[in-house]
Every structure is written in structure tokens, then in C-alpha cells.
């Protein structure tokens, strides 16, 4: 299951609250890919002499790490304990509306949540006779508007966590979605976003609007030039030479006096725009 900027959400949340040295250490370990060590540190917080605030934070991070590792049952278990033991904590309020949502994703037969050995043995007997069944839910996506479905969730992040690191990631993923992609389909290759010729104007308008909001919320982010070039390239692929030149020249102007990868690239493309 793909997650969107969960590490960034985690960091942005803990920047806004008081945290202990152990919690800070766990967050740093997680940032550097040392999830195993981070989990050990957090478990020590829970079973040590830490206060309730720190223990609530530890349960929250443990659940987040498990979620990122696609261990949804463990994530649910951690967040349920958090909600039960520390119901008034900031972390419990964060996960309150997510527990039921995630419960709908987790398979009812998740073994890690089953403690009754007799019930577990019955499940294994059933599994013996139904080995051919799917272990994960199959979702038929035919006729589902993927671009709109994806944008809904990116917009929720932008709305609920405005100007946060998570919102920055959501903006970028939303623009990548609008830029489109191709994948094998029943009758050739299916196209999405602005790669769908008949919907180019529709998605380009959304892309331009999203870019302006992204620029307003994150004026100093380093990815602005990259997205300007993607927009120029989209116009180029659509054979709109005037708009292509407009965006290429904008890249050069925004680059200032210094030279960068994208200003150099824009100058090179300007030498040959028309096919």
C-alpha cells in the first residue's frame, strides 16, 4: 500500500509539540531509515519511566511506522491502545477518525490480532481447503476516474494540513497526477491526465491553478522550476509552441543571473521548439 508523505506528517507534527530526547532520537532514527532501532527506542519509552505525553507520542509513532511498513494490523493495534489509554492526548485525536477507515482495509483474518489458539486452528483448517483464494481484496478499477479519485485525497491533505510538509508533498503528487501517465489497458495503452488528448485543456487548467497555489504556499521550494519545465514540456507535447516558449522564458527569468540545470535546459529547448 503506497503512503503519501507519512514521514513528513510525522516530523511536522512533532515539530509543533514538546518531545523528549528519546522521542527525538526515535524520529531521527526513523528519518535515517533505521526503523528497527526507532521501534526499540519507542518501546523503551512506553515501558520506561516516561510520562503519559511521551508514551502517547511513542504509540503514535509506532503505529505510523507499522502503517508505512504495510503492517496495518499492528498499526491499528498501536493506535487502539493509544486511544484507549490516552484518549485526551493530541495523538489520540489525530487517529480517532482514521481507525475505522483503516479497519476497513485490514483483512478480518489478520493473524496478529487473533489470540485464541482454538479459533486460529479453525482458521487454518479453512485455509487448507481454500488455498486458491485471494489474500488481498481485489478492486476492479474499470470506469473509475483515477485522476479525480487521487486528487480528492491530495486535496484533503492540503486542506487539513495547510502549508505543512505533508501539504507540500500532496501538491507535488497532485501535479504529477495531472501531468498524467500511461499504462497497459484492454485495448492498447490507457492514458490519464493531460496525456489524454481530449481532456488536455481540462487537466491543464487544473494543473496551472494547482501550481499557482503551490507557489503561493511554498514560494521557496526547490521544485518550482522542475514543475515549470514539466508544464512547458506538456505544452510542447501538445504542439502549442507559443505556450512552450512562454514557460521556457519564465524558467530563465525566475532563475535570475545564476545558471542552473533548468535554466540551461530551457535555453537549449528554446533553440529548437517546433518539430
N, C-alpha and C positions, 0 to 999 in steps of 0.2 A: 504494500500500500504506500503510495507516494505521499510524503508530507510536505507542507509548504512552510519553510522558514520557522519550524518549531524551535530550533536552537536560538534563533534571533528573538522570537517571542519570549523565550525563557530569559535571555540576557536582558532584554528591555524591561521585563517585569522586575527583575531583581535589582536593576539599577535604581528603581523607584522606592525600594523598601530597605530597612536596616537588615543587614545579614551578618552572620557570624563569620569568623575566619574559616571554619570548616565548610560552611556553605559556599563561601567564595572560592575555596580550594576545589570543591566538587564542581562548581560551574566552570572553573578554568580547566580542570582535568577533562570535562566534557567537551569544551571548546577545542581542545587539542587532540581529540579522538581517543582519549583514554577513558572510555565509558565504564569499563570494568572497575578501574581504580576509583572513578567518581561514585559508583554504586557502593563500593566498600566504605568510602568516606561518609556517604549519606546514611548508611545503615548504622554506622557508629554514632552518628548524631542522634538517630532515633532511640538507640539502646543505651546511650550515654546519659550524662547529666545535663543535657541541653534543656532549654525552656520550651514551652509549648509553641512559641512563634517559630523557633528553629526547627522543631520536629514537623510542624505543618509544612514548612518550606521543603524539608527533606522528602516527605511523602509526595509532595507535588512534583519535585524534580525527578524522583524515582519513577513516577508514573509517566512523566514526559519522555524519559529515556526509553522506557519499555514501549511506549507508543511509537517512537522513532524506529525501534528495532522490530516493529510489527508484532510485538508480543502483547496483543490487545487485552487478553485475559489478565495478564499481570498489571497492565496499566489500569484497567478497571478496578482490580483488587486494591491497588495502592490508593486510588482516588476515592474508593468507597470507604476505606479506613480513614482517610483524611476527612471526608465529610462526616463520618460518624464520631470520630474522636475530637475533631477541632471544627465543629460546624460554624463557628463565628469567625473563623480565620479568613483572610483575604483570598487565600488559595482555594478554600472550600467554595467560596462564592464563584471563583473562576471556573471550577469544574462542574458546578451544580447542574448547569444546563447541558453539559456535554456527556454526562454519564449515560443518560437514556439513549442519546444519539449513538454513542459508541456501542452500547449494549445491542443495538440493532444490527451492528456489523459483525459482532463476535458470534461465532458458531455456538449454538446452545450446548454442544457436546464438548466444549473446551475442557480437556482433561485436567488442567492445572486448577480448575475451580471445583473439582469433584473430590470429596474427601471420603465418601462412603465406599469402602472396598467392594462390598457386595454389588452395589449399583454399578460400579466401574466394571466388574466382571461381566455383568449382564450386557453392558455396552459392548464389551469386547466380543461376546458371543454374537451379538447382532452384526458387528463389524465383519466377523468371519464370513457371514452369508451375504454381505453387501459390499464386497471389496471393490466392485466396479463403480460405486457411486462417487460423485464429485466431493472432494474435501472442502472446496470453497464454493460459495454461491456463484452461479453463472448468471451474468446480467446481459441480456440481449440489447445492444445499443442501436439496432436498426431504427431509423427515423427519429432518433433522439438528437436534437440540435446541440452538438458537443460544445461548440464555441459559447453559446448562450449559457449552457449549464456550468461551464468552467468559470465564466465571467461572474456569475452570481456569487460564487464562493470567494473569488478575489475581491469583489466589491464589499462583501461582508467584513473582510479583514480591514480594508481601507476605511470603512465606516466605523467599525467597533474599536479599532486601534489606530486612530489618525496620527499621522506623522511619526509613527514608530518604525523601528527596523523591520517589523513584520509587514507594515503597510508598504514600505519601500520594495520589499520582495514581491508583494502582491501586485503592485503597479507594474513591475517588470514582467512578471509572469502573465499578467493580463495583456500587456502589449505584445509579448511573444505569441500568445494565443491569437490575437487579432491579426498578427503578421501571417499566421496560417501555417499549415503543414500538409503533407500528403501521406497517404497510407494505402496499402492494398485493399481493394474492395471487391464486391461480387462481379462488377462489370468494368474492370480496369482499376485505376487508382482514384480514390476518393480525395477531394480537395476541400480544405477548410480555410476560414478567414479570408483575407484578401487574395489568396491564391484561387479562390472561386471567382472566375471572371464575372459571372452575372451578379455577384454581390460585392464587387470591388468597392464601389462608391459607398455602400452601406458600412462596411467594416473600416474603410479608410477614414470616414468621418468619425467613427468611434475611436480609432487609433489616434487621430490628431487631437481630439478632445481629451483623451486619457493622457497623452504626452504633455499637454499644457498643464493639466492638474498635477502631474508628476513633477514637472519643472517648478511649479509654484510651491509644492510641499517639500521638495528636496532640491533646491536650487544649486547646491554644491556637490551633488552626487557625480561620480566619475563616469557613469553610464549614459549621460545625456548625449554626448557626441556619438556614441555607438548607436543609440536609437535614432538619432537624426540621420545617420547613414543608412540604417535599415529602411527608414521612410523614403529616402532618396532612391534607394535601390528598388523599393516596391514600385515607385512611380516609373523607374527605368524599365522594370519588367513589364509594366503596363503601357510602355511606349509613350508616356507623357513626358516629352523631352523638356518642356518649359518648367514643369514642377520639379523634375530631376535637377535641373540647373539651379533652381531656386533653393533647394535644400542643400545642395553641394556648396553653394556660395555661403549659405548660412553657417555651415560647419566651419568654413575657413574664417568667417568673421568672428564666430564665437571662440575660435582657437586663439585669437589675439596675435601677438607678434611672435610668440614661440611656435616651434614646429612640433607636431605630434603625429602619431600614426594616422589618425583620422583626417587631419588637415592635409597630410601628404597624399593619402588615399583619395580624398575629394579632388585635389588638384590633378591627380593622374586620371581620374574618371572624366573630369571636365574636358580633357584633351580629346576624348572620343566618347560621345554620348549616343548619337544615333547609330542604329545597327548598320 
